[in-house]
Amino acid sequence: MIADITRIKQHRTDRQARQVKTLENELNHIRERKRQSAETLNAFIQWQRDEHDRLFHKLSEAPASLLQVDSYNREVSRLAVRRNELVFEFKQIEEEEFEARKRLQDAYDQWQIAEKNQKRFESVAKEVHQKLARDLIRLEDLQAEELSAESFQNHHRHNDSPLSAIRFNTLIGEHQ
């Protein structure tokens, strides 16, 4: 039974370790997406500045019509909308990263608790096994003593003849 519980505790610890590894991989994937999103956003911001300058320079070369000014404003607005979309995507990924870090920390804490519980149980199980082994040795010693006492009593009951008493006294005398 103790071995079964030990296996269960080990399984829980292993499961938590796998969960931590899975969440680490997920967090790394999110961080890669965040890096790519930041690169895309920065590249777009630089391109937007250049495009804004190009459009403004084109518009300012000659007197502009109302249609050209409207076209310029629509293009600048379109670029601003795209920039806002990229900023929004980046912020969403940052939120995902925050949540993933939180889930990873929670899983890591659970893993540490599972490991601590497993080690504590293994320590208690070892103490129980050692106590059982000592108790078993004590029990075997007691049984051996009882068996010796019974054997000695049975031997003397069957050997109560005067001849066996002489043999016993002779043996005792030889050892003295």
Secondary structure by P-SEA (a helix, b strand, c coil): caaaaaaaaaaaaaaaaaaaaaaaaaaaaaaaaaaaaaaaaaaaaaaaaaaaaaaaaaaacccccaaaaaaaaaaaaaaaaaaaaaaaaaaaaaaaaaaaaaaaaaaaaaaaaaaaaaaaaaaaaaaaaaaaaaaaaaaaaaaaaaaaaaaaaaaaaaaccaaaaaaaaaaaaaac
